[in-house]
Amino acid sequence: MQEERKPDVLKRLSYIEGHVAGIRKMVEEDKYCVDILRQTYAVRKAIEKLEALILEGHLRTCVPEGMKGDRAPFHFSRGESAGTIVL
């Protein structure tokens, strides 16, 4: 991972961790289900942004290196998909 990208990735991970902890608290306090679902949606979107950030770095650094033969290519296993990340 690129060093200049790492602080943003870690910041986003901290946000996600805090948000998930908040959801746990909502569940423990028997909050309204729709409110919990809204928060889980926000976490999913935050994870998608995190994935896009990581993938963008991968495409800018690791892929060109791999094409030069410096790294082994990454293959998806059966049943996995690349998701819906668009850059």
Buried (B, 14 or more C-beta within 10 A) or exposed (E): EEEEBEEBBEEBEEBBEEBBEBBEEBEEEEEEEEEBEEBEEBBEEBBEBBBBBBBBBBEEBBBEEBEEEEEEEEEEEEEEEEEEEEE
